[in-house]
Amino acid sequence: QVQLVESGGGLVQPGGSLRLSCVASGRTFSNYYMAWFRQTPGKEREFVCAISNGGAATLYADSVKGRFTISRKNSVNTVYLQMNSLKPEDTAVYHCAAKPESGSFRDININTYDYWGQGTQVTVSS
């Protein structure tokens, strides 16, 4: 089992920045691909970005490309999401997710991720 705990959400004005963190425990963190998804009420959870187990490869949804940056620090079992130039449409609950490196890194289907955090709310509003 892998336990994931997110933090760093909050209220920010349009154009502002936030940095989310997700701390993992329970298994060897460096054996897992990590990702961020987000969800708004009444909508399906959508892919935001992912990072390979060593951090060399990343994937981004078109809607966040150039504004969001995913990174990880395996020594402290943490994945980060730096969000810049935030827009009201970025408002959502952000969840981190993990899947073992035996899976396909480029498959961003939600069903390929085995472990999920409870999420942290991000609200972009003036």
One Martini backbone bead per residue (centre of mass of N, CA, C, O) as a GRO file, in nm:
protein
  126
    1GLN     BB    1   0.098   0.035   0.018
    2VAL     BB    2  -0.002   0.377  -0.055
    3GLN     BB    3   0.039   0.691   0.092
    4LEU     BB    4  -0.141   1.007   0.035
    5VAL     BB    5  -0.052   1.364   0.097
    6GLU     BB    6  -0.193   1.668   0.062
    7SER     BB    7  -0.080   2.016  -0.003
    8GLY     BB    8  -0.135   2.387  -0.061
    9GLY     BB    9  -0.397   2.487  -0.076
   10GLY     BB   10  -0.630   2.756  -0.195
   11LEU     BB   11  -0.660   3.103  -0.221
   12VAL     BB   12  -0.648   3.273  -0.544
   13GLN     BB   13  -0.566   3.489  -0.773
   14PRO     BB   14  -0.560   3.578  -1.070
   15GLY     BB   15  -0.218   3.505  -1.167
   16GLY     BB   16  -0.130   3.328  -0.958
   17SER     BB   17   0.026   3.115  -0.702
   18LEU     BB   18   0.100   2.759  -0.643
   19ARG     BB   19   0.208   2.491  -0.410
   20LEU     BB   20   0.207   2.153  -0.429
   21SER     BB   21   0.192   1.863  -0.212
   22CYS     BB   22   0.314   1.507  -0.195
   23VAL     BB   23   0.315   1.256   0.044
   24ALA     BB   24   0.478   0.946   0.077
   25SER     BB   25   0.389   0.608   0.194
   26GLY     BB   26   0.496   0.242   0.233
   27ARG     BB   27   0.692   0.271  -0.017
   28THR     BB   28   0.898   0.292  -0.283
   29PHE     BB   29   0.891   0.584  -0.441
   30SER     BB   30   1.093   0.525  -0.696
   31ASN     BB   31   0.871   0.297  -0.814
   32TYR     BB   32   0.692   0.555  -0.899
   33TYR     BB   33   0.453   0.700  -1.061
   34MET     BB   34   0.338   1.042  -1.091
   35ALA     BB   35   0.031   1.238  -1.028
   36TRP     BB   36  -0.209   1.482  -1.144
   37PHE     BB   37  -0.540   1.560  -1.051
   38ARG     BB   38  -0.877   1.686  -1.128
   39GLN     BB   39  -1.188   1.815  -0.960
   40THR     BB   40  -1.526   1.884  -1.027
   41PRO     BB   41  -1.840   1.926  -0.989
   42GLY     BB   42  -1.984   1.687  -1.212
   43LYS     BB   43  -1.698   1.578  -1.286
   44GLU     BB   44  -1.439   1.435  -1.407
   45ARG     BB   45  -1.144   1.322  -1.360
   46GLU     BB   46  -0.842   1.498  -1.451
   47PHE     BB   47  -0.565   1.534  -1.618
   48VAL     BB   48  -0.250   1.711  -1.568
   49CYS     BB   49   0.012   1.533  -1.460
   50ALA     BB   50   0.345   1.373  -1.501
   51ILE     BB   51   0.602   1.151  -1.350
   52SER     BB   52   0.867   0.985  -1.336
   53ASN     BB   53   1.054   0.810  -1.112
   54GLY     BB   54   1.323   0.999  -1.180
   55GLY     BB   55   1.216   1.278  -1.349
   56ALA     BB   56   1.281   1.290  -1.671
   57ALA     BB   57   0.967   1.262  -1.720
   58THR     BB   58   0.688   1.440  -1.876
   59LEU     BB   59   0.335   1.534  -1.845
   60TYR     BB   60   0.074   1.735  -2.016
   61ALA     BB   61  -0.182   1.918  -2.028
   62ASP     BB   62  -0.280   2.163  -2.238
   63SER     BB   63  -0.414   2.355  -2.013
   64VAL     BB   64  -0.106   2.367  -1.846
   65LYS     BB   65   0.093   2.432  -2.042
   66GLY     BB   66   0.342   2.663  -1.917
   67ARG     BB   67   0.226   2.681  -1.598
   68PHE     BB   68   0.298   2.394  -1.508
   69THR     BB   69   0.500   2.203  -1.256
   70ILE     BB   70   0.655   1.897  -1.224
   71SER     BB   71   0.796   1.734  -0.929
   72ARG     BB   72   1.069   1.554  -0.752
   73LYS     BB   73   1.172   1.404  -0.420
   74ASN     BB   74   1.292   1.104  -0.322
   75SER     BB   75   1.427   1.167  -0.038
   76VAL     BB   76   1.108   1.279   0.057
   77ASN     BB   77   0.855   1.159  -0.085
   78THR     BB   78   0.798   1.399  -0.316
   79VAL     BB   79   0.545   1.584  -0.487
   80TYR     BB   80   0.504   1.854  -0.720
   81LEU     BB   81   0.298   2.164  -0.786
   82GLN     BB   82   0.351   2.425  -1.000
   83MET     BB   83   0.136   2.718  -1.009
   84ASN     BB   84   0.081   2.940  -1.272
   85SER     BB   85  -0.128   3.153  -1.400
   86LEU     BB   86  -0.401   3.148  -1.275
   87LYS     BB   87  -0.734   3.026  -1.323
   88PRO     BB   88  -1.060   2.977  -1.267
   89GLU     BB   89  -1.051   2.690  -1.423
   90ASP     BB   90  -0.852   2.565  -1.190
   91THR     BB   91  -1.074   2.502  -1.017
   92ALA     BB   92  -1.016   2.245  -0.763
   93VAL     BB   93  -0.950   1.919  -0.684
   94TYR     BB   94  -0.635   1.793  -0.590
   95HIS     BB   95  -0.474   1.491  -0.698
   96CYS     BB   96  -0.274   1.237  -0.612
   97ALA     BB   97  -0.083   0.975  -0.789
   98ALA     BB   98  -0.008   0.612  -0.821
   99LYS     BB   99   0.228   0.400  -1.007
  100PRO     BB  100   0.395   0.154  -1.115
  101GLU     BB  101   0.673   0.105  -1.329
  102SER     BB  102   0.530  -0.142  -1.481
  103GLY     BB  103   0.381   0.054  -1.620
  104SER     BB  104   0.244   0.308  -1.820
  105PHE     BB  105   0.336   0.629  -1.842
  106ARG     BB  106   0.152   0.733  -2.105
  107ASP     BB  107  -0.088   0.633  -1.941
  108ILE     BB  108  -0.360   0.859  -1.827
  109ASN     BB  109  -0.549   0.679  -1.714
  110ILE     BB  110  -0.713   0.658  -1.419
  111ASN     BB  111  -0.711   0.331  -1.400
  112THR     BB  112  -0.381   0.310  -1.372
  113TYR     BB  113  -0.420   0.413  -1.086
  114ASP     BB  114  -0.382   0.292  -0.745
  115TYR     BB  115  -0.320   0.569  -0.589
  116TRP     BB  116  -0.475   0.804  -0.349
  117GLY     BB  117  -0.562   1.105  -0.252
  118GLN     BB  118  -0.787   1.336  -0.100
  119GLY     BB  119  -0.704   1.625  -0.141
  120THR     BB  120  -0.688   1.974  -0.267
  121GLN     BB  121  -0.802   2.295  -0.256
  122VAL     BB  122  -0.854   2.507  -0.546
  123THR     BB  123  -0.898   2.869  -0.561
  124VAL     BB  124  -0.989   3.095  -0.831
  125SER     BB  125  -1.031   3.432  -0.712
  126SER     BB  126  -1.148   3.779  -0.665
   0.00000   0.00000   0.00000
